[in-house]
Amino acid sequence: MLGRWQRQALEAAVPSSAERDEIKQLRAAFKRVEMERDMLKKAVTIGML
């Protein structure tokens, strides 16, 4: 019974291909947003000098 529960938990923990694609897209969007944030920080710093 414990083995069956463990197998079910492991199957549920593995993301599907659609979920993996979504994660990949979200990571790319996050990276883009971080770059934009960093550019804005630099722009604000330059503008304050």
C-alpha positions in Angstrom: 0.0 0.0 0.0 2.8 2.4 0.8 4.6 1.5 -2.4 1.4 2.3 -4.4 1.0 5.6 -2.6 4.7 6.4 -3.3 4.3 5.6 -7.1 1.2 7.8 -7.3 2.9 10.7 -5.6 5.9 10.4 -7.9 3.7 10.4 -11.0 1.9 13.4 -9.8 5.2 15.2 -9.0 6.5 14.9 -12.6 5.4 17.9 -14.7 3.7 17.1 -18.1 5.2 18.4 -21.3 2.7 21.2 -21.4 3.7 22.2 -17.8 7.4 22.0 -18.8 6.7 24.3 -21.8 4.9 26.8 -19.6 7.7 26.7 -17.0 10.2 27.4 -19.8 8.1 30.4 -21.1 7.7 31.8 -17.6 11.4 31.6 -16.9 12.1 33.4 -20.1 9.6 36.1 -19.3 11.0 36.4 -15.7 14.5 36.8 -17.1 13.2 39.6 -19.5 11.5 41.4 -16.6 14.6 41.2 -14.5 16.7 42.7 -17.3 14.1 45.5 -17.7 14.2 46.2 -14.0 18.0 46.4 -14.0 17.9 48.8 -17.0 15.4 51.0 -15.2 17.5 51.0 -12.0 20.5 52.2 -14.0 18.4 54.8 -15.8 17.2 56.2 -12.4 20.7 56.2 -11.0 22.1 58.1 -14.1 19.2 60.5 -13.9 19.9 61.3 -10.3 23.6 62.2 -10.9 
